[in-house]
């Protein structure tokens, strides 16, 4: 009987405890301890702490408890804290604020709410990483693969990057032809950008943006890098229909400037180099009733900065592969023109050449060591029936 009594008392005690807990929910702020009654405020709900640059953003909700008047955040083992007042309404109130001035590190933040009497809620904790100079030092600018300026048109080619690095894109600042500083943004998905109003002779700068975490409130940038684009030498009157400065009233003419034609190349009654019969092409032709040509030269002079280049010449048709004396596309340093055919391969001023053979696209690579004028054109000696119909000339900066 005595044992049964003890069992009944135990069951009764358990029932009381269960009854107390069944009436308690997450918003209850009255707890009981051995020392007596302690008042708790309702804890912050839906806590989110977002990383940033030497700062974090704290967001959460205050639900239910009308007494909450303050949110307090602790970090560094509670050695540091910040207090933010809360103006409660009758509904759900959002809390959002920034904690600035944090050193780069991973932090465990503890958040409590308080009422006007200083009563605190239970702690809600969350970790967040703060980024700073060390992270920025690990970033690098998106590499450039192409940086070519033709008059006022700047073409920039951008290399691919590892997207897992958090790279977003690059920002470019440049001076326009109107004297205005402009900024453009190029997304990481884009690999080429064309600026059509770039001020020749000026320098642009660019930097690349990253985000270390998809929840980060800040983007991070590399330092600006200054870039001076290489002006591409531009050949004038360089594609069909070529323009003649004068003609014989029929098929033959002399190319207009900036082309310079020597007297030997004018073997059609004082005209030569321009051929209307084949569609206003560039053509030095001998034979078929016209005189032979010995060291005929047509060229123009352009300025080139120190860089590596390619001369591209499109030959529509020719029979120079049968010419024993030789015809060449030549690039020579200086503005004094081109050497004779027999000196092409040995002349010190020649920085690029290619002998003409069959029709097709000719590419002549050359390098300018320091800024200088260069002479670009064709040299030929042709004793017999020879021709070379050219449809275009172009200089490109080598990638």
Buried (B, 14 or more C-beta within 10 A) or exposed (E): EEEEEEEEEEEEEEEEEEEEEEEEEEEEBEEEEEEEEEEBBBBBBEBEBBBBBBBBBBBBBBBBBEBBBBBBBBBEEEEBBBEEEBEEEEEEBEBEBEBEEBEBEEBEBBBBBBBEEEBBBBEBEBEBBBBBEEBBEEBBBBEBEBBBBBEEBBBBBBEEBEEEBBBBBBBBBBBBEEEEEBEEEBEBEEBEBEBEBBBBEBEBEBBBBBBBBEBBBBBBBBEBBEBEBBBBBEBEBBBBEBEBBBBBEEBBBBBBEBBBBBEBBBBBEEBBBBBBEBEBBBBBBBBEEBBBBBBBBBBBBBEBBEBEBBBBBBBBBBBBEEBEBBBBBBBBBEBEBBBEBEBBEEBEBBBBBBBBBEBEEBEBEBEBEEEBBBBBBBBBBBBEBBBBBBBBBBBBBEE
